[in-house]
């Protein structure tokens, strides 16, 4: 398995869960604007810090398993993980906050 297939699978699961969680909790999901701002920041940070870590030889990738596209020194496959976080974590947060509110309202 190459890194691209793993990244696509990871993104697909995170995207589906991120879309389904607010629907199951019957609440609004995160705004698209907030997701775009978050994704932009995380992609920039990933490009800078992954490039720095690769340049410092803290880790490396098997070239035969990469697509060959890079942003700085970071392979494009590396950007799947921060994007998955942007897709999934805000929905998880919204659902957990809603659940906490419902529990606290039930105690009163």
Secondary structure, 3 states (H helix, E strand, C coil): CCHHHHHHHHHHHHHHHHHHHHHHCCCCCCCHHHHHHHHHHHHHHHHHHHHHHHHCCCCCCCHHHCCCCEECCEEHHHHHHHHHHHHHHHHHHHHHHHHHHHHHHHHC
